[in-house]
């Protein structure tokens, strides 16, 4: 009954969701029919081959799924792989990582009709949902069609667990249809079991599998000057709306103490690049932009990383990393990427997307949590000239990443009976 009420409400809201897509710009308007599974049946789908369907909502989950995709392609060459996402940036990342070696589509809205059309078009054998992608009709439709459903790299914050408990009549039947839940940590596993998930095992986080060799240094010579300079580069990665101003206020104080510092600012969402550039200049900083291939000049204080798919290349250049989403209440982004490059990390207090990993890094003195922009400025002012401390924090973070490389074999061993 609860799922039918949910389905009715979602059906009523669908026209508004489509209008929102139209309003968000050309990237969202393209392939709009896929949001309702109205695309033609995929010509590249070979129905004689079993299909493994992996849903990774956006860029972070797609990157985390990359080692799993590579392992499945190697171990099960007779299978086809379908990757779905919900954002244009996630779609672009699939293309960058895998090209035409996998099928790709947008996941449709979670209406009964759209999910039935989608499952009928692709006829998957196994569905692997990454992290927290639990959709009632997606799971119910797949389960009814005989698809084995797996929640992989599963994480669940206490706040999210409270939400599932409030809607237990909808959540519990959905969770009972999962054939396997592979949790990132013991804490995640216990929370998932408490809200009704069956078949829960701890396999670790795939996000520890960071490929630091996946990206070459940035092209076009834009950063040649940085590579040969002695400027301290502080990267502020994946920043969110309302966060850039806080970071820039902190950096203003850093410049007063250390004029040679450079802020490499990389907003999370491309539709905000121009607005962030305007904010930087309004606050009185000299600005360079990656999108314009502008060369770094000696007076430049902020360089805007307004490009897609180059985050790992940006990390190659950085001395210190502030990971965004943490000074606003959205949960920080992937702290393991800078850790894998041996970069000291600082975040704000909002960490629920990576809460367990942040605690591990902080316990190993590889990460510092600050409460606000003032504490961020204080920490950076102390750390910028302290090269030994930077090196030690970076070494500890990299060592933690290297100690946690067994999550993929553990997950594959649990998937084999289903494949």
C-alpha positions as CSV (number, residue, x, y, z in Angstrom):
1,X,0.0,0.0,0.0
2,X,2.8,2.4,0.9
3,X,4.6,1.8,-2.4
4,X,1.4,2.4,-4.4
5,X,0.9,5.7,-2.6
6,X,4.5,6.6,-3.3
7,X,4.1,5.7,-6.9
8,X,0.9,7.8,-7.3
9,X,2.6,10.9,-5.7
10,X,5.7,10.4,-8.0
11,X,3.4,10.1,-11.1
12,X,1.7,13.4,-10.2
13,X,5.1,15.1,-9.7
14,X,6.6,13.8,-13.0
15,X,5.5,16.8,-15.1
16,X,7.2,19.1,-12.6
17,X,10.4,17.0,-12.7
18,X,10.5,17.2,-16.5
19,X,10.0,21.0,-16.4
20,X,12.8,21.2,-13.9
21,X,15.0,19.3,-16.4
22,X,14.1,21.7,-19.2
23,X,14.9,24.6,-17.0
24,X,18.4,23.3,-16.0
25,X,19.8,23.8,-19.4
26,X,20.8,22.0,-22.6
27,X,22.8,19.2,-20.9
28,X,19.7,18.2,-19.0
29,X,17.3,18.7,-21.9
30,X,19.2,16.2,-24.1
31,X,17.9,12.6,-24.0
32,X,14.9,13.7,-22.0
33,X,12.9,10.7,-23.2
34,X,15.3,8.4,-21.2
35,X,13.9,9.9,-18.0
36,X,10.7,8.0,-18.8
37,X,12.4,5.0,-20.5
38,X,11.0,6.1,-23.9
39,X,14.2,5.6,-25.8
40,X,14.3,2.9,-28.5
41,X,15.5,-0.6,-27.5
42,X,19.3,-0.4,-27.5
43,X,20.7,-1.9,-30.7
44,X,24.0,-2.8,-28.9
45,X,22.2,-5.0,-26.4
46,X,22.9,-8.7,-27.3
47,X,20.2,-10.7,-25.6
48,X,22.2,-13.8,-25.9
49,X,24.6,-12.4,-23.3
50,X,23.7,-12.0,-19.6
51,X,23.6,-8.3,-18.6
52,X,25.1,-6.9,-15.4
53,X,23.4,-3.5,-14.7
54,X,25.3,-1.1,-12.4
55,X,23.6,2.1,-11.3
56,X,26.0,4.8,-10.2
57,X,24.1,8.1,-9.8
58,X,26.8,10.6,-10.6
59,X,30.5,11.2,-10.9
60,X,31.7,9.9,-7.5
61,X,29.8,6.7,-7.7
62,X,30.9,6.1,-11.3
63,X,34.5,6.5,-10.3
64,X,34.0,4.2,-7.3
65,X,32.4,1.6,-9.7
66,X,35.3,1.8,-12.2
67,X,37.4,-1.0,-10.6
68,X,34.4,-3.2,-10.3
69,X,33.5,-2.7,-14.0
70,X,37.1,-3.5,-15.0
71,X,37.1,-6.7,-12.9
72,X,33.7,-7.9,-14.2
73,X,34.8,-7.3,-17.8
74,X,37.9,-9.3,-17.2
75,X,36.3,-12.2,-15.2
76,X,33.0,-12.4,-17.1
77,X,33.8,-11.5,-20.7
78,X,30.7,-13.3,-21.9
79,X,28.5,-10.7,-20.0
80,X,27.5,-7.3,-21.1
81,X,27.6,-4.3,-18.7
82,X,25.1,-1.5,-18.5
83,X,25.9,1.6,-16.5
84,X,23.2,4.0,-15.6
85,X,23.4,7.5,-14.1
86,X,21.1,10.4,-13.4
87,X,23.3,13.5,-14.2
88,X,25.0,14.7,-17.3
89,X,28.3,14.9,-15.4
90,X,27.9,11.2,-14.5
91,X,27.1,10.3,-18.1
92,X,30.2,12.2,-19.3
93,X,32.3,10.4,-16.8
94,X,31.0,7.0,-18.0
95,X,32.1,8.0,-21.5
96,X,35.5,9.2,-20.4
97,X,36.2,6.1,-18.4
98,X,34.7,3.3,-20.6
99,X,34.0,4.7,-24.0
100,X,31.9,2.2,-26.0
101,X,33.0,-0.8,-24.0
102,X,29.8,-0.6,-21.8
103,X,26.2,0.3,-22.5
104,X,25.0,3.5,-20.9
105,X,21.6,5.1,-20.3
106,X,20.0,7.5,-17.8
107,X,18.0,5.8,-15.0
108,X,14.4,6.7,-15.6
109,X,12.2,8.3,-12.9
110,X,11.0,5.7,-10.4
111,X,7.5,5.3,-11.7
112,X,6.1,1.9,-12.2
113,X,5.6,2.3,-15.9
114,X,9.1,3.7,-16.6
115,X,10.8,1.0,-14.6
116,X,8.9,-1.8,-16.3
117,X,9.7,-0.3,-19.7
118,X,13.4,0.0,-18.8
119,X,13.8,-3.6,-17.4
120,X,11.9,-5.0,-20.4
121,X,14.3,-3.2,-22.8
122,X,17.5,-4.3,-21.2
123,X,16.5,-7.6,-19.4
124,X,19.3,-7.6,-16.9
125,X,20.4,-10.7,-14.9
126,X,21.9,-8.8,-12.0
127,X,21.4,-5.2,-10.8
128,X,24.2,-3.7,-8.7
129,X,23.1,-0.4,-6.9
130,X,26.0,1.7,-5.7
131,X,26.1,3.1,-2.2
132,X,22.6,4.5,-1.3
133,X,20.6,4.2,-4.5
134,X,17.5,2.6,-3.1
135,X,14.4,3.2,-5.2
136,X,11.2,1.3,-4.4
137,X,9.9,0.7,-7.9
138,X,13.3,0.1,-9.4
139,X,13.9,-2.7,-6.8
140,X,10.4,-4.1,-6.9
141,X,10.2,-4.3,-10.7
142,X,13.7,-5.9,-10.9
143,X,12.8,-8.4,-8.2
144,X,9.6,-9.3,-9.9
145,X,11.4,-9.9,-13.2
146,X,13.8,-12.3,-11.5
147,X,16.8,-9.9,-11.4
148,X,19.2,-10.4,-8.6
149,X,19.5,-7.1,-6.8
150,X,22.7,-6.1,-4.9
151,X,23.4,-3.0,-2.9
152,X,27.2,-2.6,-3.2
153,X,29.6,-0.3,-1.4
154,X,26.6,0.4,0.8
155,X,26.7,3.2,3.3
156,X,24.1,4.6,5.6
157,X,24.5,7.6,7.9
158,X,22.5,7.8,11.1
159,X,20.6,10.7,9.7
160,X,19.5,8.7,6.7
161,X,18.7,5.7,8.9
162,X,16.3,7.9,10.8
163,X,14.6,8.8,7.6
164,X,14.2,5.2,6.6
165,X,12.7,4.4,10.0
166,X,10.1,7.2,9.6
167,X,9.0,5.5,6.3
168,X,9.4,1.9,7.5
169,X,6.2,0.7,5.7
170,X,7.8,1.7,2.4
171,X,11.5,1.0,3.2
172,X,11.3,-2.4,4.8
173,X,9.5,-4.3,2.0
174,X,12.0,-2.7,-0.5
175,X,15.0,-3.8,1.6
176,X,13.7,-7.3,1.9
177,X,13.9,-7.7,-1.9
178,X,17.7,-7.2,-1.8
179,X,19.7,-10.4,-2.5
180,X,22.9,-9.0,-1.1
181,X,24.1,-5.9,0.8
182,X,27.8,-5.3,0.7
183,X,28.5,-2.6,3.4
184,X,31.5,-0.3,3.6
185,X,31.9,-0.6,7.4
186,X,30.6,-2.3,10.5
187,X,28.7,0.9,11.5
188,X,27.0,1.0,8.0
189,X,26.2,-2.7,8.3
190,X,24.6,-2.4,11.7
191,X,22.4,0.6,10.6
192,X,21.3,-1.3,7.5
193,X,20.4,-4.4,9.5
194,X,18.5,-2.2,12.0
195,X,16.2,-0.8,9.3
196,X,15.5,-4.3,7.8
197,X,18.1,-5.1,5.2
198,X,18.8,-8.8,4.8
199,X,22.0,-10.6,3.7
200,X,24.3,-7.8,4.9
201,X,28.1,-8.4,4.8
202,X,31.0,-6.0,5.3
203,X,33.3,-5.9,2.3
204,X,34.9,-2.5,2.7
205,X,34.8,0.7,0.6
206,X,35.5,0.6,-3.1
207,X,36.5,4.2,-2.8
208,X,39.8,3.2,-1.3
209,X,40.7,1.9,-4.8
210,X,41.9,5.3,-6.2
211,X,43.9,5.1,-9.4
212,X,46.4,7.9,-9.2
213,X,47.8,6.9,-12.6
214,X,44.5,7.3,-14.4
215,X,45.1,10.9,-15.5
216,X,48.0,12.5,-17.1
217,X,49.2,15.9,-16.0
218,X,47.0,18.7,-17.3
219,X,47.5,19.5,-21.0
220,X,47.9,22.9,-22.8
221,X,50.8,24.0,-20.7
222,X,48.5,26.1,-18.5
223,X,50.2,24.8,-15.3
224,X,53.7,24.5,-16.5
225,X,54.5,27.7,-14.4
226,X,53.0,26.1,-11.3
227,X,55.0,22.9,-11.7
228,X,58.2,24.9,-11.7
229,X,57.3,27.5,-9.1
230,X,57.6,27.4,-5.3
231,X,54.0,28.6,-4.7
232,X,52.0,26.6,-2.2
233,X,48.9,25.4,-4.0
234,X,45.8,24.9,-1.9
235,X,43.0,23.1,-3.7
236,X,39.4,23.6,-2.6
237,X,37.7,20.7,-4.4
238,X,34.0,20.0,-5.1
239,X,32.8,23.2,-3.4
240,X,29.1,23.9,-3.1
241,X,26.7,26.9,-3.2
242,X,27.4,29.1,-0.2
243,X,30.8,27.4,0.5
244,X,33.0,29.3,-2.0
245,X,32.5,32.6,-0.1
246,X,33.6,31.0,3.1
247,X,36.7,29.4,1.5
248,X,37.6,32.7,-0.1
249,X,37.2,34.6,3.2
250,X,39.6,32.1,4.8
251,X,42.0,32.4,1.9
252,X,42.1,36.2,2.2
253,X,43.6,35.7,5.6
254,X,46.0,33.1,4.3
255,X,47.3,35.5,1.7
256,X,48.0,38.2,4.3
257,X,50.4,35.7,6.0
258,X,51.6,33.9,3.0
259,X,51.4,36.0,-0.2
260,X,52.9,33.2,-2.3
261,X,49.9,30.9,-1.8
262,X,47.6,30.1,-4.7
263,X,44.0,28.8,-4.4
264,X,42.9,26.2,-7.0
265,X,39.1,26.5,-6.7
266,X,37.1,23.6,-8.2
267,X,33.3,24.0,-7.8
268,X,31.3,20.8,-7.9
269,X,28.6,21.7,-10.5
270,X,29.5,23.1,-13.9
271,X,26.4,25.3,-14.2
272,X,27.8,27.4,-11.3
273,X,31.3,28.0,-12.8
274,X,30.5,31.5,-14.1
275,X,28.8,32.6,-10.9
276,X,31.8,31.4,-8.9
277,X,34.2,33.3,-11.2
278,X,32.1,36.5,-10.7
279,X,32.2,36.0,-6.9
280,X,36.0,35.6,-7.0
281,X,36.5,38.9,-8.8
282,X,33.9,40.7,-6.7
283,X,35.8,39.7,-3.6
284,X,38.9,41.4,-5.0
285,X,41.1,38.4,-6.1
286,X,43.0,38.2,-9.3
287,X,41.5,35.2,-11.3
288,X,42.6,32.7,-13.9
289,X,40.3,30.2,-15.5
290,X,41.0,26.7,-16.9
291,X,38.2,27.0,-19.4
292,X,40.0,29.9,-21.0
293,X,43.4,28.1,-20.9
294,X,44.7,31.1,-19.1
295,X,48.3,30.9,-18.1
296,X,49.2,31.4,-14.5
297,X,50.7,34.9,-13.8
298,X,52.8,35.9,-10.8
299,X,50.0,38.2,-9.5
300,X,47.2,35.5,-9.9
301,X,45.7,34.5,-6.6
302,X,42.9,32.2,-7.5
303,X,42.7,29.7,-10.4
304,X,39.3,28.4,-11.2
305,X,39.2,24.7,-12.2
306,X,36.1,25.2,-14.4
307,X,36.5,22.0,-16.4
308,X,35.1,18.5,-16.2
309,X,37.0,15.2,-15.6
310,X,40.3,16.8,-14.5
311,X,40.0,16.6,-10.7
312,X,42.7,14.0,-10.4
313,X,45.0,16.1,-12.5
314,X,44.3,19.0,-10.2
315,X,45.2,16.9,-7.2
316,X,48.5,16.2,-8.8
317,X,49.4,19.8,-8.4
318,X,48.2,20.5,-4.9
319,X,50.1,20.8,-1.7
320,X,47.1,21.0,0.7
321,X,43.5,19.9,0.0
322,X,40.3,21.4,1.4
323,X,37.5,19.0,0.4
324,X,34.2,20.7,-0.2
325,X,30.6,20.0,0.8
326,X,31.8,20.2,4.4
327,X,31.4,23.8,5.4
328,X,27.8,23.6,4.2
329,X,25.4,20.9,5.2
330,X,25.7,18.6,2.1
331,X,28.3,16.1,3.4
332,X,31.9,16.3,2.2
333,X,33.0,14.8,-1.1
334,X,35.7,12.1,-1.7
335,X,38.5,12.6,0.8
336,X,40.3,9.5,-0.4
337,X,41.4,11.0,-3.7
338,X,43.7,13.6,-2.1
339,X,44.8,11.0,0.5
340,X,45.9,8.7,-2.4
341,X,48.1,11.5,-3.7
342,X,49.7,12.0,-0.3
343,X,48.1,15.4,0.3
344,X,47.2,16.7,3.8
345,X,43.4,17.2,4.1
346,X,41.2,19.6,5.9
347,X,37.4,19.5,5.9
348,X,34.5,21.3,7.6
349,X,32.2,19.5,10.1
350,X,29.6,18.1,7.5
351,X,31.1,14.7,6.7
352,X,28.2,12.3,6.5
353,X,28.9,11.1,3.0
354,X,32.4,9.9,4.2
355,X,31.9,9.9,7.9
356,X,33.7,6.6,8.6
357,X,36.6,7.3,6.3
358,X,37.0,10.8,7.7
359,X,37.2,9.3,11.2
360,X,39.9,6.9,10.0
361,X,41.9,9.6,8.3
362,X,41.7,11.9,11.3
363,X,42.6,9.1,13.7
364,X,45.8,8.6,11.6
365,X,46.5,12.4,11.7
366,X,46.0,12.7,7.9
367,X,43.0,14.9,8.1
368,X,41.9,17.8,10.2
369,X,38.3,18.8,10.8
370,X,37.6,22.5,11.3
371,X,34.3,24.0,12.6
372,X,34.1,27.1,10.4
373,X,36.0,29.4,8.0
374,X,37.9,31.1,10.8
375,X,39.4,27.8,11.9
376,X,40.1,26.9,8.3
377,X,42.1,30.0,7.9
378,X,44.0,29.4,11.2
379,X,44.8,25.8,10.2
380,X,46.1,26.8,6.7
381,X,48.2,29.7,8.0
382,X,50.0,27.3,10.3
383,X,50.3,24.4,7.8
384,X,51.5,26.4,4.7
385,X,55.0,27.0,5.9
386,X,55.3,23.7,7.8
387,X,56.6,21.4,5.1
388,X,57.5,18.5,7.4
389,X,54.0,18.4,8.8
390,X,52.5,18.5,5.3
391,X,54.7,15.6,4.3
392,X,53.8,13.5,7.4
393,X,50.1,14.1,7.0
394,X,50.3,13.2,3.4
395,X,52.3,10.0,4.1
396,X,49.8,8.8,6.7
397,X,46.8,9.4,4.4
398,X,48.4,7.5,1.5
399,X,49.4,4.6,3.8
400,X,45.8,4.3,5.0
401,X,44.5,4.1,1.4
402,X,47.1,1.5,0.6
403,X,46.1,-0.6,3.6
404,X,42.5,-0.9,2.4
405,X,42.8,-2.4,-1.0
406,X,40.9,-5.6,-0.3
407,X,37.4,-4.4,-0.8
408,X,37.1,-5.3,-4.5
409,X,38.1,-9.0,-4.1
410,X,35.8,-9.3,-1.1
411,X,32.8,-7.9,-3.1
412,X,33.6,-10.1,-6.2
413,X,33.6,-13.2,-4.0
414,X,30.1,-12.4,-2.8
415,X,28.9,-11.6,-6.4
416,X,30.1,-14.8,-8.0
417,X,27.2,-17.0,-6.8
418,X,24.8,-14.4,-8.3
419,X,26.6,-14.2,-11.6
